[in-house]
């Protein structure tokens, strides 16, 4: 009974961390990726048309959220906002990081869906580690995922990274099972969740390697086996279920996948640079503390320990996913989330193996103390970041603060220009136009067009200042705007829970 109470407490803590501040920004649609996924999910629900006609992301997560929107519809029906699903409006979206939703519950329900899947991931990490080494290891693995800085942050967004991570770790759980049982049902379930993972985000493709390795270790030297065909066939079937129109609209699907490959291989201002291999390790270490080195030791122990290959599918996923991500020029922290559960399980395994090795040694107490310090450090560092970020997430976004100031201080009817991540203004109050970036036009153009104010956001302009040598031209253009027009107001504060953001209002003098 005590075992159950401990994991319930861990899951409750994981839930609390993910729900804190989850309403951030609403009714404004501040996250750059949320409107895209929510818009597609609302379209599915309101029209019944399940063809997304775009495949930059596969569609399983949007289908899940579309089902969840039954609750949003019933709430709107009860409040008298709409009588039929077709009357539910699409989310407000003007520009990346700019927009206001008429039905903010659409975003909140989608975020709650992601948070729920994130908590389930904690439970699956516990299950795998417990199955391999016992309850103590299960608790350690679950705690690491529960407080993970990267995992918690992305569990609060209506985006695909946490849902994909759940599907990946579920597939790995059944890979571990099939190595023990060899039962076709475990092959089937490992393949199904592998396909669902890829149907959530294409990055999950390395999970297929884990399935093949799990089978090879189980069946060697007899590698050709109908059960592997069951697993791989289930992978294809699950992908078809999650993204069925990929084959109906195959030309569009192929073009969008190729676009994503080119995009990650070329560049994205502010999210690119050399030595992505080291960038991945550095960010995991900074965000997750001792989880990374202990997870790496777990990978090494898996590879080097003879006779025990039960965790090789997890190590295989970590290594192949690392190879995939390390080759990219564009790198986003959200793409590191799938590492977390597998690293947590392997780190828990390393802890257990070390305890067993030291058990009969005279210096065992010193080993236990060292492990305790590493575990506590591995929990405190990300937990402190989570608490700080959730506190900032619960505060007003810097764009909201700037919007309130504009409404109070800038005359109604003013002609205002903005760029991505700038304040969202009511078009009934102001003549507002948004551009892909403020430097699409020179200072003189804004004067000729009769603009009164220009809104700049660090969410846009700072990305060019990260690599001033590469983007020297863009930096010069922004500096030209800063020098051409006086600052009317400057606002500093958090943006989506991250500190150090800035909104600048320039007055255009004609």
CORSUL-V86421 format. One record per helix or strand of 3 or more residues. SS is the DSSP state (a for helix, b for strand). FROM is the first residue (numbers start at 1). TO is the last residue. Records with the same first field share a line. If there is no record, write none. Layout:
SS->FROM-TO + FROM-TO
This chain:
a->2-19 + 34-47 + 60-79 + 85-87 + 105-133 + 135-147 + 149-155 + 161-181 + 184-198 + 202-219 + 226-242 + 245-248 + 250-266 + 276-288 + 291-304 + 312-326 + 333-336 + 339-358 + 364-393 + 398-409 + 438-440 + 443-448 + 458-465 + 472-484
b->415-419 + 431-435 + 453-457 + 486-495 + 498-507
